[in-house]
């Protein structure tokens, strides 16, 4: 029911009540006397006892005009209260009817509103996902273009530096040659010597600067075209990587090659370790300070190459061994740096061992740790810190040409894959915080 209808009903009730009240007021306010006297007026004074009728069958108290007026006012107030109560009831009924109609409208249109909201939300979500995918694609394209430009610029810098080094070498040779010829024709003078020393010092400084830029560029990427590597951020008793070989490690000959970039050089740093519970030190390739070591059957049978490693620079190491003659060799950056005969001659590398990168395999508590799903603990003083990549192993001794190809810095395939351990093919499990980098 609308508010206009409610107001109309209230006004009608007021008009009706006014029409009803007025006659009653007149009836209550004035006494109508149809007696013989036919008088109809209010006396100013009260009637005397003599004038009072004596033969009335029932007597009633006489009211003066003020009593009648008060009675009329009381009746009017009572009727007004009744009218107000009736108006309140009408308003309440109208509001209740209006509330019922609103609830019915909401019930009829609620489902349509919910459906419209859901459709709008779905369209907004679809639009947002499309925009995000487009932004990601643009970001990927921009990153690829930036990387390509960066690599092209680095290549140009490398070519320019190499050309500058060649030209500077020519200038240095010509300058020295000219100075030597001039010194042969006349006596050496102190001023000429100082100039010659100044030129040599300047050339040496320039060569060191160029070498620094070249080494910095080489340190930003993985060597030999390797597309991924392992990063050992710190020395930890838990940090290592376990390699699952492609076949049994049982063999009478062995070759292991890898690339490393150490961030710290310590007294002992294990790079590659293979061992069993009987002998945890079957095969090891490790560092001791700047020296590289290769051992078979323990530290009593080792080969050492001094001054091989430098902090922050990539280094390629290969260790070879054959049980026929017991000849073990250590190769640094493709060159044979050390060899030793009689190393574990006639020995056979057993199967069912564990291959570890970045730590020395101890064999202690292996069964218990694997049984309860726990991680083995190692010696933090033997842990490797830095980057490692290109790990390959064979069940034969590689020749000089094969090892030289493995050590090519500008290689494209990260070296040929080994038949025992193949980098990028064999499964590698990172433990203790070792990270896979690209």
Secondary structure by P-SEA (a helix, b strand, c coil): ccaaaaaaaaaaaaaaaaaaaaaaaaaaabbbbccccccccccccccccccccccccbbbbbbcaaaaaaaaaaaaaaaaaaaaaaaaaaaaaaaaaaaaaaaaaaaaaaaaaaaaaaaaaaaaaaaaaaaaaaaaaaaaaaaaaaaaaaaaaaaaaaaaaaaaaaaaaaaaaaaaaaaaaaaaaccccaaaaaaaaaaaaaaaaaaaaaaaaaaaaaaaccccccccbbbbcccccccbbbbbbccccccccccccbbbbbcccccbbbcbbbbcccccccbbbbccccbbbbbcccccccccccccccccbbbbbbbbbbccccbbbbbccccccccccccccccccccbbbbbccccccccaaaaaaaabbbbbccccccccbbbcbbbbbcccccaaaaaaaaccccccccbbbccccccccbbbbcccccccc
